[in-house]
């Protein structure tokens, strides 16, 4: 198949396929007329790359999986290098999950504090704490309180 058909079947663009080719992930085979040619195996390579990228793998991290497929392994992830990338990615994900849990705890504490403060300002909530209170007499500005007695 030609590059346009491969792009359509893989749900990507010809530009992306040319980029994969430039990075050595997609073989650069040419027909006698100079057109790029691809087969079903190339479609599987593209599908593998796209699936891994959907999972958050960067393009270079997909290389061991592509090489595993090219070596004849049907799933592309049973080779030692692919397994190592999976392990490394799981470690990264575990670290991110830990960071997110920490941030969630902090945001939850901030929310609880903010809700407590907001309830103090709502009608029927606790009275604001102040020393004079709402019924304390006000001193007239510019007058001496002692003279008023």
Secondary structure, 3 states (H helix, E strand, C coil): CCHHHHHHHHCCCHHHHHHHHHCCCCCCCECCCCCECCCHHHHHHHHHHHHHHHCCCCHHHHHHHHHHHHCCCCCCCCCHHHHHHHHHHHHHHHHHHHHHHHHHHHHHHHHHHHHHHHHHHCCCCCCCCCCCCCCCCCCCCCCCHHHHC
